[in-house]
Amino acid sequence: MKPASISVVFTKGRREAKFRFFSPAKLWTVQTKAAGRSEEKKGRIGNANSEMSSKENCRNELRTAIRQLSDRCLHPAAKWAAEQLVGIEQDPAKFTPANTRFQRGSSSIRRRFRTNEIASATPLTPLAGVSYVSTPVMEEDEAVDNDFYLLGKTYFDCREYRRAAHALRDQTAKKSVFLRNYALFLAGEKRKEEESIELTGLGNSEPTNCELITIERELSTLRKNGTIDPFGLYLYGLVLKEKGNQNLARMVLVESVNCYPWNWSAWSELQALCSTPEILNGLNLSNHWMKDFFLASAYQELKMHNESLVKYEYLQGTFSFSNYVQAQIAQVQYSLREFELVEVIFEELLRNDPYRVEDMDMYSNVLYAKECFSALSYLAHRVFMTDKYRPESCCIIANYYSLKGQHEKAVTYFRRALKLNKNYLTAWTLMGHEYVEMKNTPAAVDAYRRAVDINPRDYRAWYGLGQAYEVMGMPFYALHYFKKSVFLQANDARLWIAMAQCYETEQLQMLEEAIKCYKRAASCGDKEAIALQQLAKLHRELGRFEEAAFYYKKDLERMEAEEREAQNMVEALSFLAEHCREMKRYEEAEVYCARLMDYGGPEKETAKNILRGIRGDTSLPSMDVDHFRP
């Protein structure tokens, strides 16, 4: 008699208990499968709970960080943290109109444009999109803010920095020490800006922050004694960076972000000191989810665009509705010249955050490149009404005037942007372009050099310098700067074409090098359709008619695919018809001649002459040339 067991069966929503007879082996198998299904179900529930738990941990960390950063008047870092806080996807059980209105619509971009390639390249990570154990929130050194700290903070908020530092002069609490030194630093920066305005045109001496030595002395002593906090380390690293001690500044900033990873300002200063991938990889950073934001931004700055996209896609696992992440993805796609995608992302960002000005200058560059007059006009009016004295607003208005061909007005607004922020890289570069359009080459060179001084990794400024020297008839200098731009942006066909044209000049006449550059441009997706035509012409000049025919055919196929009628097509058809006749491929030559007959004028006569030559070369039946009237 087989042992009996009770089997529970789910049928149409109700449970039924039935007696079934199983052998001991089969009974063990059934029990194991049932247990496996139960564990799998528990695992799915557990993963979902773990995901929401991790997101809740991020929220709690950011809420605490926002308060701590605001207490120390680190307002840009507090704003960044607050934006990421509302960018975390809410628990569906807690969805209400009040806590979801900021997130409405943001995820549509992520769903629409997430690519399989990027998703497959993303390393395995926990469901919440964070792979690191959270750093404990630091303890406050004083339970209740004393009266002098509150007074100093009030003065600081009113931008009375020296008054704030004086009010906190005898305070020893870490928060007060940081705020006093930070107020002194900003007072020195304010005075430096005033001196730079006063000394304009009086010499090349660059004003410095006169408070750096005092701040460095105090913070260095605190670090040696082990009594400095992460915020003090951030300020110490900032001072060292200003004084040019980059190695020690990098070390101190790493200490700061390892102790307190939520200060985005510290990460940004550290990123500015990572000028090469080797330096970046050599940083000894503790594992925390903020590290992913840093690496994504650093990869983007180092032109490692694919790696940056992978990181940002990874961060979207938790920060699904972050406008910052979307804007950074748009910036990477802009570097990859995916203008259609960039335009869609920015349109969505403006719907979600209609008074946003950050990054809108990049959006204006896209509209400028696409020659969208009405959209650029609307954007310029929008930012003007929002905040017309922001550098980004001035840049957008300048782009609008440049697109209209009013280059003098464009320069005026670029200068206004630089008065508001003299280190505004985009304004220096674009103003150089305007000077080139105005034939003011010396001013263009000066603008481009200022841009290179601010960021030596800006390929656009190096490219602009190459263009300027090419206009001045100095191809050797131009070639030097084009090479620098290509080194920084090797996937841009325009840069390779510029370098090839430089090799073609009368002073150089290095046609073989020009051919290599055009080949690279063709492989990079030459959207302006220059490379194939020039390759065909150069091979033709060098007597390499088979290679010329190959590139003429490719150019012809491209024009047919794009349904474009251009003079290049006539040139390609004429050469191919003559070449095929010389190679005795008469039928192919007649096909090209037939297409040339569709054009009037000398092209039609050329086709007739080739057909007469074919008739004279062979006794095969050919087209009736006289049928075509001149």
N, C-alpha and C positions, 0 to 999 in steps of 0.2 A: 504494500500500500504506500503510495507516494505521500510525502508530508504535505499538509494543506497550508496555504498562506492566504492572507486577505490582501487583495489588490484594490486600490482606490482608483477609480476611473473618472475623469472629468468629461462629461457629455452635455453639450449645449447649456453650460452654465450651472449644472447641478452635479452633486457628487453621488455616486452609487457604489456601494460595497458589494463585491462579488467574491465567491470562493473559486480559486483556481488552483490547479495542482502543478507544481513545478518541481523539477529535480533540484537537489541542493546546489549544483553548479549554476543552473540557470537562475535560481532564486538569487544567488549572490550577484550575478550579472545585472539582473533587473534592479536590485537594490542599489548597486553601484551607479548605474545610469541615473536613477532617480535622485540619488544624492548629488551627482554631478550637476544635474539640471538645477537642483536647489541651490547649490553653491554658485553656479553661473548667474542665477537670478540675484542672489545676494551680492555677488561681485558687481553686477551692473548698478544695483542700488547703492552699493558702497562707493563705487567710482563717482556716481552722480553726487552723493553726499560729500565726498572728498573734494570734488571740484568746487562746489558751493562753499565748502569750509575754507578752502585755500583763497577763494576770492574774498570771503569775509575777512580773512586774516589781512589781506592786502588793504582792504578798506580801513580796518582798524589802525594799521600802521600809518597809512596816509593821513587819516584824521588827526592822529597824534602829531605827526610830522608837520602838518600845516600849522597847528597851534604853536609848536616849538619854533618853527622858522619865522612865523609872524612875530613872535615875542622878540626875536633878534633882528627884526626889520630886514630879513632876507626875503623881500617881497617877490622878486622874480622866481625864486625857488618855491616859495609858498604857492604862487599862482600856478606854476607848472604842476605841483603835487595835487592841487585842487582840480585841475583839468583832468588829470589821470584818475582821480577819485570818482568823478562822475562818468568817466569812460569805462568803468568796470561794469560788465553786464549784471543787471539786478537778478536776484532770486525770483523766478516766476511766481512763487507763492506770495511775494511781497509787491507785485506789480500794482501800482496805483498811478493815476494821471500825474500826481505831484512828483513822483520820483522817476518817471520815465520820459517826461516831456523833452528833456535835454538829449535823450538818446534816440528820439524818433527819427527814423530814416537813415541813421548813420551806417547801420549794418548792411544796407542795400548794396553799397559799393563793395563791401567785403565779399558778399555772396556773389556779386556779378563778376568781379575781376580776380578772384582767387584762382591761381593757375595750378594745374596738376603738377607741373614741373617743380614749382616752388614747394608745394605741399609734400611731394615725394622727397625733396632734398632736405626737408626739415628733420632734424634729429628727433628720436623718440623722447617725448617729454611727458610729464604728468598732465592730466586732463586740464588742469586749471591754467596751463601755460606758464607755470613758474616751476623752476627746477631746484630751488635753493631753500634751505632752512632760513626762516626769518630771523634777522638780528633782533635781540631784545631791545625794546625801547629804552633809551638812556634815562637814568634817574635825574630829576631836577636837583640842583644843589641848594635850592632854597624853597621852602614850602610856600611861603607867601612873599610876593615881590615887595621889596621895601620902597619907601616913599621916594628915595633919590633915584632908584631905577625907573620908577614910573614917570618922574619928572624928566629924566634924561631921554626916555623913549618918546615922550610927548614932544620935546624939542627936536628929536631926530625926525619924527613924522612930519614936523613943520619945516624940515630941511635946514634947521639951525644947527649944523653939525658941530661947530666949535663950542657952542653953548651947551650942547648935549654932552660933549666930552668933559667940559668943565664941571658940569653937574655930577658926573660920575667919577671925579678924579680920586676920591678916597675910598671908593667901593672895592671890595675884594672878592665878592661872589663871582663865579665864572661867567654868569650871564652878563653881569655889569661890566666885567673886564673886557669881554668880547665887544659889547656895544660901544664902550669908550674908544677902543682901538679902531673899530669899524667906522665910528664917527670921525675920528682923526684922519683915517685913510680917505674918506669921501671929501672931507674938508680940503685935504691936499690935492685931490683930483679936481675939485672945483676951482681951486686957485691956479692949478696948472692950465686948465681950460681958459681961464681969464688971461693968463700970461701969453698963451699962444695967440689969442686975439690981439692983445696989445703989441706983441712983437712981430706981427705979420708984416713982411717986407723990410724988416730991420736987420736981417741976417739969417743965418742958417742954424743958430743955436736953438736946440729943442728944449723947452721947459720940462722940469721934472717935478715929481711929487716930493715936496720938502719934508713930509712927515714919515717917509719910508724908514729912515734910519732909527727914529725913536720907536716906531712900532716894531721893527725887526728886533731891536735890542730887548724889549720887554717880552715878546713872544718867544724869542730864542731861549731866554732864561727860564720861562715857564715850561718849555718843552724839555729842557735839560733836567729840570726838577721833577718832571712827570706830573705836573699840576695843570697842564693845558687840556682843554676839552676838544672834541672834534671840530667845533666851530672856530676855535682859536687856531687849530691846525689849518683849516681852510683859509683863514685870513693870512696866516704866516706863509702858506704856499703862494697866495696871491701876491704878497709883498716880494717874495723871492723871485717870482716870475717877472714882476715889474723891474726888478734890479738886474735881470738877465742871468740869474743863477738857476738855469733850467733843470739841471740834474737834481739838485737838492729840492727844488720846488716840486718836481715830479714825485720824489720820495715822500715829501710831507703831505701832498695831496692824496697819495695812495693811502697813507695812514689815516687821513681824515675820512675818506669814503669807506674804508674798511671798518672804522669805528661807528660811523653814522652814514649809512648809504642813501638816505632819503634827500640829501642836499644836492639838487640837480646843478646848482651853480658850481659846486666843487667838481662834479663830473665834467662840466663844460670847460672849466679851466684846465683840468687834466687832459681832456681831449685836445686842446690847443697845443699841448706840449708833446703830442704823439704825432710827429711829422712823418714817420715811416712805419710800415708794418712790423719791422723788427722791434722798434721801441714799444709798440702796442703789445706785441706778444710777450715782451719781457716784463710786463707789469705783474706784480704779485698781488692780485686782487682776490678778495674773499668772495665766496659764492653767495650771491643774493640776486633776486629778480631785477633789481636796479642795474645790475651789471649788464643785462641784456639790452637795456635802453642805451647804455653807454657804448657797447660794442656796435650796435646798429648804427648809431650816429658816427662813431669813429670810422667804421667801414665806408660809410657814405662819403666822409671827408677825404678818405684815402682812395677814392674812386673804385672801391671794391663793391660795385653796385649789386651784383648777384648775391654776395654774402649779406649785404645790408637788407635786401628784400627778404631773404630767408629769415633773418632775425625779426623784422617787423611783422611778417606773417606769423611767426611764432608768438610774438607778444599779443597778437590779436586774439589768441586763445583766451586771454583774460581781459585785456583792454579792448573789447570788441567795439566800443563806441567812442574811442578816444579820437578827438579831432586832431590832436598832435600826431598820432601815429598815421592817420590818413594823410595829413599834410606832408609828413616825411616820405611816405610812399610816393606821393605826387612828385616830390623833389627828386627822388631816385629815378622815377620814370621820365622826368624832364631831362635828366642827364643822359638817359638812354634815347632821347628824342621821340618818345611816345606821346606826342602832343594831344592826340585825340583822347587818350586815357586821362592825361593830366587835366584836360579841360572838364571832363565829366566829374572827376574827383572834386575840383574846386567849385563847380556849380553846386554840388551836393553840400560841400562845406559852407558855402554862403547861404544855402537854404536853412541849414541847422544853426548857423551863427552869423546872422546878417550884418553885424557890426564888427566883424573880424577884419583886422588890417594886417596882422602878421602873415607873411608868405604871399600876400596878394600881389607883391611886385613880381614874383615868379609867374603868377597867373597872367599878369599884364604882358610879360615877355612872350608867353604862349600866344596870346591874342595878337600881339604885334607880328610874330612870325607867321601866323595864319592870315594876317591882314584883315582881322575882324573889326572894322571901323566902329560899327554900332555897339558891339559888346564892350570894346575898350573904352568908348565914350561913356557908356553907362557905368562901367567900373570906376572910371576916373571921377565922375560926378558923385558916385556913392561914397568913395573914401574921402572926397573933399568935404562932403556934408558930415561925415563921421568924425574925422580928425585931420584937418588939412595941414597941420604942422607936424605930422609924423614923417620921418624920412621916406617910409614906404609910399605914403600918399604922394609926396613930391615926385618920386620916381615913376609912379603910375601915370601922373599927369604929364611928365616929361615924355614918356613913351607915346602917349596920345598925340602930343604935338609933333613928335618925330615921325609918326606914321602919316601925319598930314603934310609932312615936308617942311614944317616950320622949325628948322634946326636951331635957330637962335633962341626961340622960346624954350625949346627942349633943354638947351644948355642952362638957361636961367633957372629952370626948376631942378636940374641936377645939382647946380651950385647951391640952391636953397636946401636940398637934401643933405649936402655935405656940410653946410653950416650947422645943421641939427645933429649930424653925426659924421665927424671927419674921417672915421674908419669904415664908412659904408662902402663896402667893396663894389657892389653892383653899380652904384652911382659913378664911381671913378671909371669903371670899365665902359659903361654905356656912354658916358660923357666923351671918352676917347673916340668911340664910334661916331659921335656927332661931329667932333672936330675933323675927323677924316672926311665926312660928308661935306663939311664946310671948307675943305682944302687947307685947313690950318694944321699942318702936320706937326710942327714943334709942340703945339699945345696938346695934340693927341698923344705924342710920345710921353710928355710929362704926366698926363692923366694915367696912361697905361703903367708907367713906372711907379706911380703912387699905389696903384692897385697891386702890383707885384710885391711891393714893400709890405703891404698889409697881409697878403696871402700868396706866398710863392708857388702854391699849388693850384692857382687859378689859371687854367689853360686859356681862358678867353683873353686875359690880359696879355699873355705871351703871344697869342695869335694876333692880337691887335698891334703889338709892337712889330711883328713880322710884316703885317700889311703896311704899316706906316713907313718902314724902311724900304719896302718894295716900291711904294709911291715915290720916295725920294731917290730911287734909282740906285740903291745899295743892296744888291741881291745877297752878298755874303752875310751881311748883318741880318737880313730878312730870313735867310736860311737857318741861321743860328737860332732865332726865336721860334721859327716854325718847328724845328726839331724839339725844342723844349715843350711846345704845346702838344705835339704828337706823343711825346713820352708820357704826358699826364692824361691824355684822352685818346688812346690808340684806336678806339672804335668809331671815330668821327671821320667820315669820308671827306668832309670839307677841308680838314686840316691836311690830309694827304694830297688832295688836289692842289691846295695852295703851295705845298712844298714842291710838287711836280712842276707847277708853272714857274716856280723860282728856278728850278734846274734847267728849264727851257730857255731862259733869258739869254740874250746875246753874250753877256759877260761870262756865263757859265757854260752853256751848251753841253750839259751832261745828260744826253738823251736817254742813255741806258738807266741812269738813276731815276729819271722822270718816269720811264716805263714801269719801274718797280713800284713807284709811288702810286701811279694810276691803277696798277693791279691791286694794291692794297685798298685803294678807294673803292674799286668795284666789288671787292670781297666784303666791304663794310656796308654795303647797301647804299650806293650813290643815288640818292633820291633826286638830285638835280640833273642826272643823266649826262654827265660830262666825261666820266672816266672812259667808257667804252669808245666814244667817238674819238677822244684824244689818243687812245691806244691804237685805233685803226689808222689815224693820220700819221702817228710817229713811225709805225711799222711800214707804212707806205713810203714815207720820206727815206727810210733806211733801206728800201728795196726789198723788204720782206713781205712779198705780196700774198703769200699763203696766210701768214699771220694777220695781215691787214684784212684779208677777206673773212677770216674767222671772226674778228671783232666787228666788222661791218655787218655780218650776218646776225651776230648777237644783238647789236644795236637796233637792227631792223626788226628783229623779233620783239624786242622790248617796246619799240614804238607801236608795233601792231597790237601788242597786248594792251597797251595804254590807249590805243585808238587815237594816236597823236599824228598830225600831219605837220612836218617841219622840213626846213631846208636840209637837215641832216639826212632825211629819208631820200631826197633826190640825189645827194652826194653818194649815199650808200648804194642805191640802185645803179647809178652810172658806173661806179667802180666795179661792182659785182658783174654787171653785164659785160664790160670790157675784159675783166679778168677771166670770166668763163669762156669768152670767145677765144682769148689767147691760149687757154688751157684746152681748147677744142671740146668744151662741154656746151655744144651749140643749143641743145634744147633748153638747158637751164638759162643760157644767155638770152634766148628768145622770150622766156618768161619774164625776166627782169626788164627787157625792152618793152614788152607789152604793158608793164606797169608804168614805165616812163612815159608811154604815149598818153597816159591820162593827164599829164601836165602839159601846159602850153609853153610857148616860147622856145628858148634854146634847148631845153631838156628833150622836147619832142624831136628836134632836129638831130640831137645826139643819138637818140634811140634809132632814128632812121638810118643814120650813117653806120651804126653798129650792125644793123640788120642787113644793109647792103654788103658790108664786109663779110658777114656770115654767108650770104648768098654767093659771094665771089669765092669763098674758101671751100665751099662744098657744093655738090650737086643735089643734096637732099632738098626736098620741098620745104620751103620756108614761108613766112608771112608775106603777103602782098603789100610791100612797103608803099606803093603808089596809092593803095586804098585809103591811106591816112592823108587827109588834106592838111597842108600847112596852116 
